[in-house]
Amino acid sequence: MRKVLFLVLFFSVSVSTHLFASGTLTSRIDSANKYYKKSDYVSAIRVYEEILHGGTVSAALHYNLGNAYYRTGKPGYAILNYERGLRLNPSDEDLLHNLEIARARLLDKEDVLPQFFLYAWWESVQSALTLNGWTILTYIFYLALIISVAVLYLSSSFSVRKYFLYFSFATGILFLASGVNLAGKVYAGSNTKYAIIILPSVSVRSAPDEKGTESFIIHEGLKVKVEDNLEGWLRIRLRDGNTGWLKVSGAVMI
């Protein structure tokens, strides 16, 4: 009886704590939104950042935070949050729209190296879903393939077996295609890293040293590919193929 009473009390406390935490989170978000509506963007940024640092992550939060940073004239942090939001929800039209607007006003206009059309198509397909999305889709096709193969071997009806033969072939192709995209997404997530320039201007040098020759200068908001990290310096590559080293203080990883 005591054990049952203890479990009931524990469950009640757990539920109450969860509801209290949810209520607190909602009130914090409402507070940040009110600051934003009053054009108190600095206070809105502070509260949004506190919520994110507290462990709550969502595309909507990054969208709101990005908008607040944009309003305060910090395109670097605005783009950083739009990019982070798109990692959580790649198809969010509001994030895509605001990211496009923010990028259009940057000082740096890159000359992008031409890509082979199949590689460009491959990247667009991969970016259509998050890692979780590709995982779920691959699992669904896997289950469909297992079920169709089982029916194919267990059914005694010729017409049913003929139908599921075609269905097995189709689901097999979809399973392989989805699995390849999932593998590519995992590889890209673990091996490809990007950062956003957050300072008004940053010198990119030929070596990870202040004495290195200044190769070129890039400006706030530019997205760069990070290829190496060495003693406070990042080796970066631009979309036009230019490479060099910059201090870690000049950029924030997405």
C-alpha positions as CSV (number, residue, x, y, z in Angstrom):
1,M,0.0,0.0,0.0
2,R,2.9,2.4,0.9
3,K,4.5,1.6,-2.5
4,V,1.3,2.4,-4.3
5,L,0.9,5.6,-2.4
6,F,4.5,6.6,-3.1
7,L,4.1,5.9,-6.8
8,V,0.9,8.0,-6.9
9,L,2.6,10.9,-5.1
10,F,5.7,10.6,-7.3
11,F,3.5,10.6,-10.4
12,S,1.5,13.6,-9.2
13,V,4.6,15.6,-8.4
14,S,6.2,14.7,-11.8
15,V,3.1,15.8,-13.7
16,S,2.8,19.0,-11.6
17,T,6.5,19.8,-12.2
18,H,6.1,19.2,-15.9
19,L,3.0,21.3,-16.2
20,F,4.7,24.1,-14.2
21,A,7.8,23.9,-16.4
22,S,5.5,24.0,-19.5
23,G,3.6,27.0,-18.1
24,T,6.8,28.8,-17.3
25,L,8.2,28.2,-20.8
26,T,5.0,29.5,-22.4
27,S,5.1,32.6,-20.2
28,R,8.7,33.2,-21.1
29,I,8.0,32.9,-24.9
30,D,5.0,35.3,-24.4
31,S,7.2,37.7,-22.6
32,A,9.8,37.7,-25.4
33,N,7.0,38.1,-28.0
34,K,5.6,41.1,-26.1
35,Y,9.1,42.7,-26.0
36,Y,9.3,42.2,-29.8
37,K,5.9,43.7,-30.5
38,K,6.9,46.8,-28.4
39,S,10.1,47.1,-30.5
40,D,12.2,46.3,-27.5
41,Y,14.4,44.0,-29.5
42,V,17.3,43.9,-27.1
43,S,15.0,42.5,-24.3
44,A,13.4,40.1,-26.8
45,I,16.8,38.8,-27.8
46,R,17.8,38.3,-24.2
47,V,14.7,36.2,-23.4
48,Y,14.8,34.2,-26.6
49,E,18.5,33.4,-26.0
50,E,17.7,32.4,-22.4
51,I,15.0,30.0,-23.6
52,L,17.4,28.4,-26.2
53,H,20.2,28.1,-23.7
54,G,17.7,26.4,-21.3
55,G,17.4,23.5,-23.7
56,T,14.3,24.4,-25.6
57,V,15.0,24.3,-29.4
58,S,12.6,25.0,-32.2
59,A,12.6,26.5,-35.7
60,A,10.0,29.1,-34.5
61,L,12.3,30.3,-31.7
62,H,15.3,30.7,-34.1
63,Y,13.0,32.5,-36.5
64,N,11.8,35.0,-33.9
65,L,15.4,35.5,-32.6
66,G,16.7,36.0,-36.1
67,N,14.1,38.7,-36.7
68,A,15.0,40.4,-33.5
69,Y,18.7,40.4,-34.4
70,Y,17.9,41.7,-37.9
71,R,15.9,44.6,-36.4
72,T,18.9,45.6,-34.2
73,G,21.2,45.7,-37.3
74,K,23.0,42.5,-36.7
75,P,22.6,40.5,-39.9
76,G,25.3,38.0,-38.9
77,Y,23.3,36.7,-35.9
78,A,20.1,37.0,-37.8
79,I,21.4,34.7,-40.6
80,L,22.9,32.4,-38.0
81,N,19.5,31.8,-36.4
82,Y,17.7,31.5,-39.7
83,E,20.2,28.8,-40.7
84,R,19.8,27.0,-37.4
85,G,16.0,27.1,-37.8
86,L,16.3,25.6,-41.3
87,R,18.3,22.7,-39.9
88,L,15.3,21.9,-37.8
89,N,12.7,22.6,-40.5
90,P,14.3,22.8,-44.0
91,S,11.0,23.6,-45.7
92,D,9.9,26.5,-43.5
93,E,8.9,29.2,-46.0
94,D,9.1,32.1,-43.5
95,L,12.7,31.2,-42.6
96,L,13.7,30.7,-46.3
97,H,12.1,34.1,-47.2
98,N,13.7,36.1,-44.4
99,L,17.1,34.4,-45.0
100,E,16.9,35.4,-48.7
101,I,16.1,39.0,-47.7
102,A,18.9,39.2,-45.2
103,R,21.4,37.7,-47.6
104,A,20.4,40.2,-50.3
105,R,21.6,43.1,-48.2
106,L,25.0,41.7,-47.4
107,L,28.2,43.4,-48.6
108,D,29.7,40.3,-50.0
109,K,28.3,38.9,-53.3
110,E,29.9,35.6,-54.0
111,D,30.7,34.2,-57.5
112,V,29.5,30.6,-57.0
113,L,31.4,27.9,-58.8
114,P,29.2,26.0,-61.3
115,Q,28.0,22.6,-60.1
116,F,27.3,19.5,-62.1
117,F,23.6,19.4,-62.4
118,L,23.2,16.0,-60.9
119,Y,25.2,17.0,-57.8
120,A,23.1,20.2,-57.4
121,W,19.9,18.0,-57.7
122,W,21.3,15.6,-55.2
123,E,21.9,18.4,-52.7
124,S,18.4,19.8,-53.2
125,V,16.9,16.4,-52.5
126,Q,18.9,15.8,-49.4
127,S,18.0,19.2,-48.0
128,A,14.3,18.6,-48.4
129,L,14.2,16.6,-45.1
130,T,16.0,16.7,-41.8
131,L,18.0,13.8,-40.6
132,N,15.1,12.6,-38.5
133,G,12.8,12.9,-41.6
134,W,15.1,10.7,-43.7
135,T,15.4,8.2,-40.9
136,I,11.6,7.9,-40.6
137,L,11.1,7.7,-44.3
138,T,13.7,5.0,-44.7
139,Y,12.2,3.0,-41.9
140,I,8.7,3.3,-43.5
141,F,10.0,2.0,-46.8
142,Y,11.9,-0.8,-45.0
143,L,8.7,-2.0,-43.2
144,A,6.7,-1.8,-46.5
145,L,9.4,-3.9,-48.2
146,I,9.4,-6.5,-45.5
147,I,5.6,-6.8,-45.5
148,S,5.4,-7.0,-49.3
149,V,8.1,-9.7,-49.5
150,A,6.3,-11.6,-46.7
151,V,3.0,-11.5,-48.6
152,L,4.7,-12.4,-51.8
153,Y,6.1,-15.6,-50.3
154,L,3.1,-16.5,-48.2
155,S,0.2,-15.9,-50.6
156,S,-1.1,-18.7,-52.7
157,S,-3.0,-16.4,-55.1
158,F,-1.2,-15.8,-58.4
159,S,-2.8,-12.3,-58.9
160,V,-1.8,-11.2,-55.3
161,R,1.7,-12.5,-55.7
162,K,2.0,-10.7,-59.1
163,Y,0.8,-7.4,-57.6
164,F,3.2,-7.7,-54.6
165,L,6.1,-8.6,-56.8
166,Y,5.8,-5.2,-58.5
167,F,5.1,-3.6,-55.1
168,S,8.2,-5.2,-53.6
169,F,10.4,-4.0,-56.5
170,A,9.1,-0.4,-56.1
171,T,9.5,-0.3,-52.3
172,G,12.9,-1.8,-52.7
173,I,14.0,1.0,-55.0
174,L,12.5,3.6,-52.7
175,F,14.1,2.0,-49.6
176,L,17.6,2.1,-51.3
177,A,17.1,5.6,-52.5
178,S,16.0,6.8,-49.1
179,G,18.8,4.9,-47.4
180,V,21.4,6.5,-49.7
181,N,20.0,10.0,-48.8
182,L,20.0,9.1,-45.1
183,A,23.7,8.0,-45.3
184,G,24.5,11.2,-47.2
185,K,22.8,13.3,-44.6
186,V,24.6,11.5,-41.8
187,Y,28.0,12.0,-43.6
188,A,27.3,15.7,-44.3
189,G,26.2,16.3,-40.7
190,S,29.4,14.8,-39.3
191,N,31.9,15.9,-41.9
192,T,30.6,19.2,-43.3
193,K,30.6,22.2,-41.0
194,Y,29.5,25.8,-41.7
195,A,29.9,29.1,-39.8
196,I,28.5,32.6,-40.1
197,I,30.7,35.7,-40.0
198,I,29.4,37.8,-37.1
199,L,31.9,40.8,-37.1
200,P,31.5,43.8,-39.5
201,S,34.7,42.7,-41.3
202,V,37.2,39.9,-40.9
203,S,40.7,39.4,-42.4
204,V,41.3,36.0,-44.0
205,R,45.0,35.1,-44.0
206,S,47.2,32.7,-45.8
207,A,48.3,31.0,-42.6
208,P,46.9,30.6,-39.0
209,D,48.9,33.4,-37.7
210,E,48.7,37.2,-37.4
211,K,51.8,37.4,-39.5
212,G,50.2,35.5,-42.3
213,T,49.6,37.5,-45.5
214,E,46.1,39.0,-45.7
215,S,44.5,37.1,-48.6
216,F,41.1,38.9,-48.6
217,I,38.5,40.5,-46.4
218,I,34.9,39.1,-45.8
219,H,32.0,40.8,-44.0
220,E,29.2,40.1,-41.6
221,G,26.6,37.6,-42.5
222,L,28.6,35.6,-45.0
223,K,28.3,31.8,-44.7
224,V,31.6,29.9,-44.9
225,K,32.6,26.3,-45.0
226,V,34.9,25.3,-42.1
227,E,37.6,22.8,-43.1
228,D,39.9,22.9,-40.1
229,N,40.3,24.3,-36.6
230,L,43.8,25.0,-35.3
231,E,44.7,26.9,-32.1
232,G,42.1,29.6,-32.3
233,W,42.0,29.8,-36.1
234,L,39.5,28.4,-38.6
235,R,40.4,27.3,-42.1
236,I,37.5,28.4,-44.3
237,R,36.4,27.9,-47.9
238,L,34.1,30.3,-49.8
239,R,31.6,29.1,-52.4
240,D,33.8,30.7,-55.1
241,G,36.7,28.4,-54.1
242,N,38.8,30.9,-52.1
243,T,40.3,29.6,-48.9
244,G,42.2,31.0,-45.9
245,W,42.4,31.3,-42.1
246,L,40.4,33.6,-39.8
247,K,40.2,33.9,-36.0
248,V,37.5,31.9,-34.3
249,S,36.2,35.1,-32.7
250,G,35.0,36.3,-36.2
251,A,32.6,33.5,-36.8
252,V,30.0,31.3,-35.0
253,M,29.3,27.7,-36.0
254,I,25.8,27.0,-37.3
